[in-house]
Amino acid sequence: MTPEELIAQLRDPGVPFTERRDRIARLPDSRATIAAALDKATAAADWEAVEYLLMAAAAQPDPGYVPALSRALRSGERQVPVEDALEVLAAIADPGTVGLLKDVALTEHDWDEFDQIGMKAVRALRRIRTPESTSALAELAERGSENVRALAGETVENRR
């Protein structure tokens, strides 16, 4: 399956959500195709396609998605499915994303009144068990929002 075929299959408007989820569950190992499709969709700022692709990426996590997800998160565009991207990055737990996750946790979003984005970024950092991630969490425990500080501080304490 090509990246274009995967995107078309996932965004088929005639398919209900439950069938779409079942299609994703039945996909053979498609990590390379998902990575290529995410790359194309993020480069084109096709956030609807990215949202569908993140469903597939969550079912088949792979470090090959990191460049596209990083580009999406750094774009600052409001339509980016940030929370879904953070969940996939948490599943991947790539040490190369520590700086990105710290930046996301420190960014305030006016539409995120309960700081779910910052909390998901901290949860993704918690999955990365390196000195760099512990240092980033310690910084977030000092500089983040109230919720981010609490969760990051708890994690730092538990790692001691």
Disulfide bonds with the S-S distance in Angstrom:
none
